[in-house]
Amino acid sequence: MNKLLTGSDRQTALARFLRRLVLRSDLTASEQASIIGLPGEFAEVEAHRDMVVPGCEMDHACLMVTGLSARFDQLSNGQRQFTALHIPGDICDLHSVPVPITGWGIQALTRTLYLRVPHRALRDLISDQPALGLALWRDTIVDSSILAKWISALGRRSAEARLAHFLCEVAIRLEQSGEGLRTAFHLRATQVHIADFLGISTVHVSRSMRSLRDRGLVEARDYAYQVPDFGKLAKFAEFDPAYLLLNEPSVHEGW
């Protein structure tokens, strides 16, 4: 690590996660303070390295601080399929608290700093404050809801529509995390990564991005994305943010 990280840095990281929770759950000042007070140790991993290996027993959950990571499923021949994208503020694997033996893994897509939050502390939190248990449960439901949308896209959307929908989702999530705006954000995922998320080839990613650009919907250069009119991109993608469980108006109105 470039610098010695402190308790204040840990609280800052947990505050980012709390920001995600309160988007979906009403928490008292005491409950919010309990989240900020969680213990944890920082860890850093280089790009393309595993933060969590399939089949291991976990005693902590991984809170993203900087960078990008992806949950993946791995076949016996070593091939992998990404099933989730995680950004700063996400706890990648809250579901490992009740089920610590992993049937999946987490790979860093970029150099990534994360906080290892002990399962024991999270279990104690849930036992002592049931409202926080519901908030954490609701957070895992968001992950499941996103996965359901991705599966639907794999089976029913064209490559161009998949990319448009993915960019809408990422734009909203990064905005809510404080990492950018839905109309201007950085996403340090390569075309190879995006192809793995969408279940298409890198050639299809390139063609689809060119098509979205030609339609005036998206501009991308060096991981920087510009969306001139988010409503138009959302309409093209048939994107409705309701599945993210946020206080977002439906974009279906008037279609």
N, C-alpha and C positions, 0 to 999 in steps of 0.2 A: 504494500500500500504506500501511496505517496506521502501520507501524513498519519500521525497517531490519531485515531478516532476516539472520541470521548463520549461520556454519557449524554452530553448535549446533542452530539451527532445522532446518537441512538434515538433520543426523543424526537429529533427532527424527522428521522425516517419513519417512526411510528406515527407522527402527526400526519404524514402523507397517507398512511394507511387509514387513519381515522377519518381523513377527508373523504376517502372512498366510502367508508361505512356510513357516515352521516348523510350521504347523498340518498341513502335508501332506508335509513333507520333513525328514529328519533331517540337520541341518547341524552341522559342527564349529564350535568357537569361532572358529577362523581364518576359516572360510567366512562365518560370521555377521558378523565384523568387516569382511570385504571388501564385504559389502552396505552396511553402515553407512558405509563409506568412499567410496562412489560419489560422483562429482562431480555438480553440477547447479545450475541457476539457477532462482529462483522467478519465476513469472509469475502475474498476476491478471487475471481476465476477469469482466465483468458478466454477469448472467443473460441468457439467450437469445442470447449471442454464441458464435461458433464458436472452439473451441480448436484444432481441426484441420479443414481444409477438404478436401472430397473432391477427389481428383486431384492433390494436392500431393506433393512429395517431402519426407519427414521425415528429420531427422538426430538426433532425440531422441524419447524416450518420455515420456508424461505421467503422473506420479505424483500422485494426488489427495491434497491436504493438508486442505482444508476445502471444504464445499459438495457439490453433486451434479452429475453430468454424465451424458450419454447418448450412446452411439454410435448413428449413424443411417445409413440408406441414403437417397439422394436421387434422385428421378426427374427426367427431363428437364424436366418442367413445374414443378419446384421443390418438389413435395410430398415430405415426409419420413416415414419409418417408423423409430421407435426400435427398436433391436435389442439393447441392453444398457444396464443402469443401473450407474453407477460411484459408489462411496462412498469416503470417506477410507481410505487404505491400499491402494487398487487402483492398479496401473499399467494405464491404460486400453487401451494399444496395444502390448504386448510383441511382438505379431506383426509390428509395423512394423520390428523389428530386422532380420529376414531379408528382408522385403519392404517397403521404405520408400516405394513409390508407393502412395498410399492409394486404395482403392476405396470408402471410407466416410468419415464425418466424426465429430467429437465436439463436442457442443454443451453449454455450461454451462446447467444448469437453474436454478441459483441463482448468486449471486456466488461465484466459485470461485477458490481459491488452489491452484496446482499447481507441481510441481517438474519441470523439463525435464532428464531424465537422458540424456546423450549416448549415441547408439547405439554410438559408438566405444568408450566405457568398458564398455558391456555386452558388446560382442563380445570385448574383451580379457579380461573376467571369465570368459566362457564358455570361451575358449581356454586360459586359465591354470588354471581349476578346473572340470573337466567335471561334477563333482557339482552345482555351481551351475547349469550349463547344463540339467541334468535337472530341477532345482527350478523354474527359469523355464519350462521346457517344460511341466511339470506344472501350473503356474499358468495357462498358456494353455489347457490341456485343460479346466480348470474353466470358463473362459469359454465354450468350445465346448459343454460339457455343459449349462450354463445355457441357452444358445441353443436346444439341442435340446428342452429342457423347454418353453421358451416356444413353440416351433413346435408341439409336441404340444398345448399348451393352446389355441392358436389354432384348431386343427382339430378338437379332440375335447372341449373342456370348455365348460360353460355360462359365461355372464358372471360369475355368482356364484362358481362354482368357480374360475375364473381369478383373480378378485380374492383369494379366500381363499388360493390357492396362492402367489400373488405376495407377499402379506403374510407368509406363513410363511417364504418364502425371504429376504425383506428383513429380517425379525426375526432370523433366524439369522445372516445376514451382518453386520448392525449389531452384534449381540452379540459375535461373534468379532473384530470390528474395535475393540471397546471403545467403541462409540458408543451403547450402551444395553443393555437386556435384551430377550430374546425376548417377555417379557410387558409391557414398557413401553419405548417408543422414540419418537423424533421422526423423521419423514420429511417433509422440506420439498418434497415433490412435490405439485403441484396436481392437481385432478381431470382437467384437460386432459392433463397429463403422464401420469397413470396410464392414462387412456383410450388414449393413444398406445402405451404399453407393452403394453396388453392387446388392442389391436385392436378396441375397442368404443367406443361413444359416451359422452360425459360423462353423458348421461341414464342409461345402463346402469350406469355407475360409481356414480352417486348411488343408484339403486335397489338395486344389489347391496350397497352399504355399509349401507343401511337394513335390508336383509334379514339381513345378518350381525349387525347390532346387535340386531335383534328376536330372533334366535336366542341372544343372549347370548354371542356369540363374539368380538366386537370392539367397542370404543368408540373414537371418534375425535373430537378437538376441537382446532382450530388446529394441525394437523400433529402433534399428540401422540396416540399410539395406545396403548390398553390392551388386553391380551389376557388375560382372566380365567383361562382354562385353555388353554394352548398345545396340549396333547394333543388336546383336543376340536376345536380349529380345524384341526390337522393331520389328524385323522381325517376331518373333513368335506371337506377339500381333497384327500384322498388324497395327502398330502405325505410323501415319504420323503427325508430329507436326504442319502441315499447319493450322489446326483449332485454334491453339493458337495465330495466327497472329504474329508470331515471325520470325526473319530472320534466319530460320533454313532450311537446305537443306532437300529435300524430301528423306525419307529412302526407298521409293519404287523403286528407281533406281537399276536395276540389279536383281529384284525379278523374 
